[in-house]
Amino acid sequence: MVLDGHDRLAAALAEGREPPWLELNRVDPAEAAVVTRLVVDRYLELEEIIRRHPGTAAALTILRQRFGTDLREAEHAEARTRAWPLAGGTAAWTRAAEEWAPGRLA
């Protein structure tokens, strides 16, 4: 099923059905690079603080694990998405959807 907007969502909910979801997100490489740099800087800052104190090997392990998670999240940081009306309206959208996903329209 291709869910193409508010009307189809409203119709599915009105029928008591939960529609399947496809979420499209845009990842902005420039924005991801900025966030990644902040994550790296914060990691280095915390690592330096932890290393000043003896017996902090466990804290460093936790910091490193969190660092990996934070980097993955930064790499996939969602950016603002935009949409404009499609020239040709619903008919154009239906033709385009059928070209990209033949036989998949609900």
VOKOLKE-222990 format. One record per atom (N, C-alpha, C): residue number from 0; residue in one letter; atom name; y, x, z. Coordinates in nm, 4 decimals, always signed. Example, Ala and Ser with C-alpha at 12.3 -4.5 7.8 and 13.67 -1.06 7.14 Angstrom:
BEGIN
MIRO    nr   rest   atom         yy         xx         zz
MIRO     0      A      N    -0.5690    +1.3190    +0.7800
MIRO     0      A     CA    -0.4500    +1.2300    +0.7800
MIRO     0      A      C    -0.3300    +1.3200    +0.7800
MIRO     1      S      N    -0.2250    +1.2850    +0.7080
MIRO     1      S     CA    -0.1060    +1.3670    +0.7140
MIRO     1      S      C    +0.0030    +1.2900    +0.7870
% end
This chain:
BEGIN
MIRO    nr   rest   atom         yy         xx         zz
MIRO     0      M      N    -0.1181    +0.0850    +0.0000
MIRO     0      M     CA    +0.0000    +0.0000    +0.0000
MIRO     0      M      C    +0.1233    +0.0887    +0.0000
MIRO     1      V      N    +0.2182    +0.0576    -0.0827
MIRO     1      V     CA    +0.3453    +0.1281    -0.0837
MIRO     1      V      C    +0.4467    +0.0404    -0.0127
MIRO     2      L      N    +0.5028    +0.0913    +0.0923
MIRO     2      L     CA    +0.6037    +0.0178    +0.1677
MIRO     2      L      C    +0.7388    +0.0710    +0.1234
MIRO     3      D      N    +0.8159    -0.0136    +0.0555
MIRO     3      D     CA    +0.9375    +0.0375    -0.0061
MIRO     3      D      C    +1.0644    -0.0152    +0.0567
MIRO     4      G      N    +1.0592    -0.0658    +0.1750
MIRO     4      G     CA    +1.1856    -0.1038    +0.2341
MIRO     4      G      C    +1.1749    -0.2126    +0.3381
MIRO     5      H      N    +1.2905    -0.2517    +0.3824
MIRO     5      H     CA    +1.3029    -0.3469    +0.4916
MIRO     5      H      C    +1.2357    -0.4796    +0.4605
MIRO     6      D      N    +1.2493    -0.5313    +0.3379
MIRO     6      D     CA    +1.1923    -0.6623    +0.3048
MIRO     6      D      C    +1.0400    -0.6631    +0.3205
MIRO     7      R      N    +0.9739    -0.5594    +0.2727
MIRO     7      R     CA    +0.8277    -0.5552    +0.2855
MIRO     7      R      C    +0.7858    -0.5357    +0.4309
MIRO     8      L      N    +0.8615    -0.4570    +0.5029
MIRO     8      L     CA    +0.8338    -0.4390    +0.6456
MIRO     8      L      C    +0.8489    -0.5716    +0.7189
MIRO     9      A      N    +0.9588    -0.6410    +0.6937
MIRO     9      A     CA    +0.9832    -0.7700    +0.7594
MIRO     9      A      C    +0.8740    -0.8705    +0.7231
MIRO    10      A      N    +0.8316    -0.8718    +0.5971
MIRO    10      A     CA    +0.7272    -0.9655    +0.5542
MIRO    10      A      C    +0.5956    -0.9361    +0.6251
MIRO    11      A      N    +0.5582    -0.8100    +0.6330
MIRO    11      A     CA    +0.4327    -0.7747    +0.7000
MIRO    11      A      C    +0.4371    -0.8142    +0.8466
MIRO    12      L      N    +0.5467    -0.7869    +0.9127
MIRO    12      L     CA    +0.5583    -0.8225    +1.0539
MIRO    12      L      C    +0.5599    -0.9738    +1.0725
MIRO    13      A      N    +0.6232    -1.0459    +0.9800
MIRO    13      A     CA    +0.6269    -1.1927    +0.9885
MIRO    13      A      C    +0.4867    -1.2513    +0.9736
MIRO    14      E      N    +0.3999    -1.1820    +0.8995
MIRO    14      E     CA    +0.2621    -1.2269    +0.8811
MIRO    14      E      C    +0.1709    -1.1809    +0.9940
MIRO    15      G      N    +0.2306    -1.1138    +1.0927
MIRO    15      G     CA    +0.1512    -1.0666    +1.2060
MIRO    15      G      C    +0.0676    -0.9447    +1.1753
MIRO    16      R      N    +0.1020    -0.8732    +1.0674
MIRO    16      R     CA    +0.0294    -0.7518    +1.0298
MIRO    16      R      C    +0.1146    -0.6302    +1.0614
MIRO    17      E      N    +0.0494    -0.5231    +1.0980
MIRO    17      E     CA    +0.1204    -0.3972    +1.1139
MIRO    17      E      C    +0.0986    -0.3182    +0.9852
MIRO    18      P      N    +0.2058    -0.2921    +0.9116
MIRO    18      P     CA    +0.1887    -0.2221    +0.7837
MIRO    18      P      C    +0.1549    -0.0750    +0.8049
MIRO    19      P      N    +0.0776    -0.0175    +0.7118
MIRO    19      P     CA    +0.0565    +0.1270    +0.7184
MIRO    19      P      C    +0.1890    +0.1978    +0.6919
MIRO    20      W      N    +0.2058    +0.3135    +0.7490
MIRO    20      W     CA    +0.3336    +0.3844    +0.7385
MIRO    20      W      C    +0.3176    +0.5144    +0.6621
MIRO    21      L      N    +0.4178    +0.5440    +0.5871
MIRO    21      L     CA    +0.4324    +0.6740    +0.5247
MIRO    21      L      C    +0.5738    +0.7168    +0.5561
MIRO    22      E      N    +0.5873    +0.8224    +0.6325
MIRO    22      E     CA    +0.7205    +0.8685    +0.6710
MIRO    22      E      C    +0.7560    +0.9902    +0.5866
MIRO    23      L      N    +0.8679    +0.9823    +0.5198
MIRO    23      L     CA    +0.9164    +1.0923    +0.4383
MIRO    23      L      C    +1.0312    +1.1594    +0.5112
MIRO    24      N      N    +1.0213    +1.2887    +0.5283
MIRO    24      N     CA    +1.1261    +1.3644    +0.5948
MIRO    24      N      C    +1.1665    +1.4805    +0.5065
MIRO    25      R      N    +1.2881    +1.5186    +0.5203
MIRO    25      R     CA    +1.3384    +1.6329    +0.4460
MIRO    25      R      C    +1.3543    +1.7485    +0.5449
MIRO    26      V      N    +1.3068    +1.8650    +0.5051
MIRO    26      V     CA    +1.3251    +1.9843    +0.5871
MIRO    26      V      C    +1.4305    +2.0698    +0.5186
MIRO    27      D      N    +1.5380    +2.0946    +0.5905
MIRO    27      D     CA    +1.6476    +2.1747    +0.5375
MIRO    27      D      C    +1.6223    +2.3208    +0.5761
MIRO    28      P      N    +1.5909    +2.4089    +0.4788
MIRO    28      P     CA    +1.5591    +2.5483    +0.5102
MIRO    28      P      C    +1.6719    +2.6197    +0.5853
MIRO    29      A      N    +1.7957    +2.5921    +0.5498
MIRO    29      A     CA    +1.9079    +2.6577    +0.6179
MIRO    29      A      C    +1.9149    +2.6141    +0.7640
MIRO    30      E      N    +1.8964    +2.4849    +0.7860
MIRO    30      E     CA    +1.8983    +2.4326    +0.9229
MIRO    30      E      C    +1.7802    +2.4875    +1.0034
MIRO    31      A      N    +1.6633    +2.4935    +0.9409
MIRO    31      A     CA    +1.5451    +2.5475    +1.0079
MIRO    31      A      C    +1.5664    +2.6941    +1.0443
MIRO    32      A      N    +1.6334    +2.7710    +0.9576
MIRO    32      A     CA    +1.6599    +2.9118    +0.9858
MIRO    32      A      C    +1.7517    +2.9277    +1.1069
MIRO    33      V      N    +1.8505    +2.8413    +1.1179
MIRO    33      V     CA    +1.9421    +2.8465    +1.2330
MIRO    33      V      C    +1.8663    +2.8147    +1.3613
MIRO    34      V      N    +1.7847    +2.7100    +1.3576
MIRO    34      V     CA    +1.7080    +2.6717    +1.4757
MIRO    34      V      C    +1.6091    +2.7822    +1.5118
MIRO    35      T      N    +1.5441    +2.8410    +1.4118
MIRO    35      T     CA    +1.4507    +2.9508    +1.4368
MIRO    35      T      C    +1.5202    +3.0681    +1.5032
MIRO    36      R      N    +1.6395    +3.1012    +1.4567
MIRO    36      R     CA    +1.7152    +3.2119    +1.5167
MIRO    36      R      C    +1.7470    +3.1827    +1.6636
MIRO    37      L      N    +1.7823    +3.0590    +1.6939
MIRO    37      L     CA    +1.8098    +3.0203    +1.8330
MIRO    37      L      C    +1.6840    +3.0328    +1.9192
MIRO    38      V      N    +1.5697    +2.9919    +1.8639
MIRO    38      V     CA    +1.4427    +3.0014    +1.9367
MIRO    38      V      C    +1.4091    +3.1476    +1.9655
MIRO    39      V      N    +1.4249    +3.2334    +1.8653
MIRO    39      V     CA    +1.3954    +3.3761    +1.8826
MIRO    39      V      C    +1.4897    +3.4377    +1.9855
MIRO    40      D      N    +1.6180    +3.4088    +1.9746
MIRO    40      D     CA    +1.7155    +3.4641    +2.0703
MIRO    40      D      C    +1.6838    +3.4213    +2.2131
MIRO    41      R      N    +1.6492    +3.2928    +2.2296
MIRO    41      R     CA    +1.6166    +3.2412    +2.3626
MIRO    41      R      C    +1.4900    +3.3078    +2.4162
MIRO    42      Y      N    +1.3907    +3.3270    +2.3304
MIRO    42      Y     CA    +1.2675    +3.3940    +2.3720
MIRO    42      Y      C    +1.2972    +3.5357    +2.4208
MIRO    43      L      N    +1.3738    +3.6108    +2.3424
MIRO    43      L     CA    +1.4049    +3.7488    +2.3802
MIRO    43      L      C    +1.4821    +3.7549    +2.5117
MIRO    44      E      N    +1.5717    +3.6620    +2.5298
MIRO    44      E     CA    +1.6497    +3.6552    +2.6536
MIRO    44      E      C    +1.5581    +3.6289    +2.7742
MIRO    45      L      N    +1.4701    +3.5324    +2.7615
MIRO    45      L     CA    +1.3789    +3.5000    +2.8713
MIRO    45      L      C    +1.2789    +3.6115    +2.8964
MIRO    46      E      N    +1.2293    +3.6722    +2.7890
MIRO    46      E     CA    +1.1355    +3.7829    +2.8052
MIRO    46      E      C    +1.2003    +3.8974    +2.8827
MIRO    47      E      N    +1.3228    +3.9271    +2.8509
MIRO    47      E     CA    +1.3939    +4.0345    +2.9217
MIRO    47      E      C    +1.4089    +4.0024    +3.0703
MIRO    48      I      N    +1.4413    +3.8789    +3.1009
MIRO    48      I     CA    +1.4562    +3.8376    +3.2411
MIRO    48      I      C    +1.3226    +3.8489    +3.3147
MIRO    49      I      N    +1.2147    +3.8003    +3.2527
MIRO    49      I     CA    +1.0834    +3.8027    +3.3170
MIRO    49      I      C    +1.0360    +3.9451    +3.3382
MIRO    50      R      N    +1.0570    +4.0334    +3.2411
MIRO    50      R     CA    +1.0093    +4.1719    +3.2510
MIRO    50      R      C    +1.0775    +4.2504    +3.3634
MIRO    51      R      N    +1.1906    +4.2062    +3.4107
MIRO    51      R     CA    +1.2604    +4.2750    +3.5202
MIRO    51      R      C    +1.1872    +4.2622    +3.6539
MIRO    52      H      N    +1.0923    +4.1712    +3.6603
MIRO    52      H     CA    +1.0248    +4.1434    +3.7871
MIRO    52      H      C    +0.8782    +4.1805    +3.7767
MIRO    53      P      N    +0.8245    +4.2502    +3.8789
MIRO    53      P     CA    +0.6824    +4.2871    +3.8766
MIRO    53      P      C    +0.5927    +4.1641    +3.8937
MIRO    54      G      N    +0.4718    +4.1752    +3.8413
MIRO    54      G     CA    +0.3735    +4.0698    +3.8594
MIRO    54      G      C    +0.4013    +3.9431    +3.7797
MIRO    55      T      N    +0.4620    +3.9578    +3.6639
MIRO    55      T     CA    +0.4986    +3.8387    +3.5857
MIRO    55      T      C    +0.4185    +3.8267    +3.4558
MIRO    56      A      N    +0.3008    +3.8862    +3.4541
MIRO    56      A     CA    +0.2183    +3.8808    +3.3325
MIRO    56      A      C    +0.1846    +3.7364    +3.2950
MIRO    57      A      N    +0.1547    +3.6541    +3.3949
MIRO    57      A     CA    +0.1210    +3.5138    +3.3659
MIRO    57      A      C    +0.2414    +3.4410    +3.3059
MIRO    58      A      N    +0.3582    +3.4695    +3.3571
MIRO    58      A     CA    +0.4800    +3.4063    +3.3047
MIRO    58      A      C    +0.5040    +3.4488    +3.1602
MIRO    59      L      N    +0.4770    +3.5757    +3.1290
MIRO    59      L     CA    +0.4930    +3.6224    +2.9913
MIRO    59      L      C    +0.3942    +3.5531    +2.8981
MIRO    60      T      N    +0.2718    +3.5324    +2.9443
MIRO    60      T     CA    +0.1713    +3.4631    +2.8636
MIRO    60      T      C    +0.2174    +3.3211    +2.8318
MIRO    61      I      N    +0.2657    +3.2522    +2.9328
MIRO    61      I     CA    +0.3147    +3.1150    +2.9129
MIRO    61      I      C    +0.4340    +3.1148    +2.8180
MIRO    62      L      N    +0.5251    +3.2099    +2.8364
MIRO    62      L     CA    +0.6430    +3.2198    +2.7499
MIRO    62      L      C    +0.6016    +3.2404    +2.6045
MIRO    63      R      N    +0.5043    +3.3281    +2.5828
MIRO    63      R     CA    +0.4582    +3.3556    +2.4457
MIRO    63      R      C    +0.3921    +3.2338    +2.3830
MIRO    64      Q      N    +0.3142    +3.1608    +2.4610
MIRO    64      Q     CA    +0.2518    +3.0389    +2.4083
MIRO    64      Q      C    +0.3588    +2.9369    +2.3705
MIRO    65      R      N    +0.4571    +2.9221    +2.4560
MIRO    65      R     CA    +0.5650    +2.8266    +2.4291
MIRO    65      R      C    +0.6450    +2.8709    +2.3061
MIRO    66      F      N    +0.6613    +2.9999    +2.2913
MIRO    66      F     CA    +0.7349    +3.0557    +2.1774
MIRO    66      F      C    +0.6703    +3.0144    +2.0455
MIRO    67      G      N    +0.5369    +3.0228    +2.0386
MIRO    67      G     CA    +0.4665    +2.9818    +1.9170
MIRO    67      G      C    +0.4887    +2.8346    +1.8861
MIRO    68      T      N    +0.4808    +2.7516    +1.9881
MIRO    68      T     CA    +0.5046    +2.6079    +1.9705
MIRO    68      T      C    +0.6472    +2.5823    +1.9247
MIRO    69      D      N    +0.7422    +2.6489    +1.9887
MIRO    69      D     CA    +0.8830    +2.6301    +1.9526
MIRO    69      D      C    +0.9112    +2.6736    +1.8097
MIRO    70      L      N    +0.8482    +2.7821    +1.7650
MIRO    70      L     CA    +0.8671    +2.8278    +1.6267
MIRO    70      L      C    +0.8116    +2.7269    +1.5264
MIRO    71      R      N    +0.6940    +2.6713    +1.5556
MIRO    71      R     CA    +0.6373    +2.5694    +1.4662
MIRO    71      R      C    +0.7291    +2.4490    +1.4567
MIRO    72      E      N    +0.7823    +2.4062    +1.5712
MIRO    72      E     CA    +0.8730    +2.2914    +1.5711
MIRO    72      E      C    +1.0009    +2.3224    +1.4933
MIRO    73      A      N    +1.0533    +2.4429    +1.5082
MIRO    73      A     CA    +1.1754    +2.4816    +1.4363
MIRO    73      A      C    +1.1512    +2.4845    +1.2863
MIRO    74      E      N    +1.0349    +2.5316    +1.2470
MIRO    74      E     CA    +1.0007    +2.5406    +1.1044
MIRO    74      E      C    +0.9954    +2.4037    +1.0386
MIRO    75      H      N    +0.9624    +2.3023    +1.1169
MIRO    75      H     CA    +0.9487    +2.1677    +1.0623
MIRO    75      H      C    +1.0579    +2.0734    +1.1123
MIRO    76      A      N    +1.1703    +2.1303    +1.1520
MIRO    76      A     CA    +1.2801    +2.0473    +1.2009
MIRO    76      A      C    +1.3254    +1.9526    +1.0909
MIRO    77      E      N    +1.3347    +1.8262    +1.1253
MIRO    77      E     CA    +1.3731    +1.7266    +1.0264
MIRO    77      E      C    +1.5233    +1.7293    +1.0034
MIRO    78      A      N    +1.5603    +1.7081    +0.8816
MIRO    78      A     CA    +1.7011    +1.7036    +0.8445
MIRO    78      A      C    +1.7370    +1.5606    +0.8044
MIRO    79      R      N    +1.8624    +1.5356    +0.7921
MIRO    79      R     CA    +1.9092    +1.4031    +0.7515
MIRO    79      R      C    +1.8555    +1.3689    +0.6134
MIRO    80      T      N    +1.8131    +1.2459    +0.5978
MIRO    80      T     CA    +1.7693    +1.1986    +0.4662
MIRO    80      T      C    +1.8751    +1.1030    +0.4128
MIRO    81      R      N    +1.8829    +1.0947    +0.2829
MIRO    81      R     CA    +1.9798    +1.0064    +0.2187
MIRO    81      R      C    +1.9101    +0.9259    +0.1103
MIRO    82      A      N    +1.9630    +0.8093    +0.0830
MIRO    82      A     CA    +1.9079    +0.7269    -0.0239
MIRO    82      A      C    +2.0218    +0.6527    -0.0926
MIRO    83      W      N    +2.0054    +0.6320    -0.2223
MIRO    83      W     CA    +2.1024    +0.5580    -0.3012
MIRO    83      W      C    +2.0278    +0.4520    -0.3799
MIRO    84      P      N    +2.0952    +0.3449    -0.4163
MIRO    84      P     CA    +2.0284    +0.2418    -0.4972
MIRO    84      P      C    +1.9753    +0.3026    -0.6274
MIRO    85      L      N    +1.8595    +0.2577    -0.6679
MIRO    85      L     CA    +1.7985    +0.3054    -0.7911
MIRO    85      L      C    +1.8526    +0.2236    -0.9077
MIRO    86      A      N    +1.9035    +0.2914    -1.0076
MIRO    86      A     CA    +1.9509    +0.2204    -1.1270
MIRO    86      A      C    +1.8339    +0.1438    -1.1862
MIRO    87      G      N    +1.8529    +0.0166    -1.2109
MIRO    87      G     CA    +1.7455    -0.0667    -1.2646
MIRO    87      G      C    +1.6775    -0.1505    -1.1583
MIRO    88      G      N    +1.7133    -0.1292    -1.0328
MIRO    88      G     CA    +1.6658    -0.2131    -0.9237
MIRO    88      G      C    +1.5157    -0.2108    -0.9013
MIRO    89      T      N    +1.4653    -0.3246    -0.8586
MIRO    89      T     CA    +1.3242    -0.3375    -0.8219
MIRO    89      T      C    +1.2313    -0.3063    -0.9387
MIRO    90      A      N    +1.2671    -0.3510    -1.0566
MIRO    90      A     CA    +1.1809    -0.3265    -1.1726
MIRO    90      A      C    +1.1666    -0.1769    -1.1993
MIRO    91      A      N    +1.2758    -0.1036    -1.1887
MIRO    91      A     CA    +1.2707    +0.0421    -1.2096
MIRO    91      A      C    +1.1881    +0.1090    -1.1005
MIRO    92      W      N    +1.2045    +0.0624    -0.9765
MIRO    92      W     CA    +1.1275    +0.1196    -0.8659
MIRO    92      W      C    +0.9789    +0.0955    -0.8879
MIRO    93      T      N    +0.9428    -0.0258    -0.9288
MIRO    93      T     CA    +0.8027    -0.0599    -0.9504
MIRO    93      T      C    +0.7429    +0.0259    -1.0611
MIRO    94      R      N    +0.8169    +0.0444    -1.1703
MIRO    94      R     CA    +0.7678    +0.1303    -1.2798
MIRO    94      R      C    +0.7473    +0.2741    -1.2297
MIRO    95      A      N    +0.8454    +0.3257    -1.1568
MIRO    95      A     CA    +0.8350    +0.4641    -1.1073
MIRO    95      A      C    +0.7180    +0.4788    -1.0099
MIRO    96      A      N    +0.7021    +0.3822    -0.9200
MIRO    96      A     CA    +0.5918    +0.3884    -0.8234
MIRO    96      A      C    +0.4572    +0.3831    -0.8950
MIRO    97      E      N    +0.4465    +0.2993    -0.9967
MIRO    97      E     CA    +0.3210    +0.2877    -1.0712
MIRO    97      E      C    +0.2907    +0.4172    -1.1465
MIRO    98      E      N    +0.3936    +0.4854    -1.1952
MIRO    98      E     CA    +0.3728    +0.6142    -1.2640
MIRO    98      E      C    +0.3208    +0.7195    -1.1666
MIRO    99      W      N    +0.3766    +0.7240    -1.0470
MIRO    99      W     CA    +0.3405    +0.8267    -0.9495
MIRO    99      W      C    +0.2120    +0.7953    -0.8757
MIRO   100      A      N    +0.1824    +0.6678    -0.8578
MIRO   100      A     CA    +0.0615    +0.6287    -0.7833
MIRO   100      A      C    -0.0042    +0.5115    -0.8541
MIRO   101      P      N    -0.0651    +0.5356    -0.9699
MIRO   101      P     CA    -0.1247    +0.4260    -1.0485
MIRO   101      P      C    -0.2262    +0.3450    -0.9668
MIRO   102      G      N    -0.2107    +0.2130    -0.9745
MIRO   102      G     CA    -0.3048    +0.1240    -0.9087
MIRO   102      G      C    -0.2905    +0.1156    -0.7586
MIRO   103      R      N    -0.1854    +0.1743    -0.7019
MIRO   103      R     CA    -0.1732    +0.1781    -0.5552
MIRO   103      R      C    -0.0745    +0.0756    -0.4995
MIRO   104      L      N    -0.0036    +0.0060    -0.5852
MIRO   104      L     CA    +0.0926    -0.0910    -0.5346
MIRO   104      L      C    +0.0211    -0.2089    -0.4735
MIRO   105      A      N    +0.0721    -0.2527    -0.3585
MIRO   105      A     CA    +0.0078    -0.3660    -0.2897
MIRO   105      A      C    +0.0626    -0.4967    -0.3434
% end
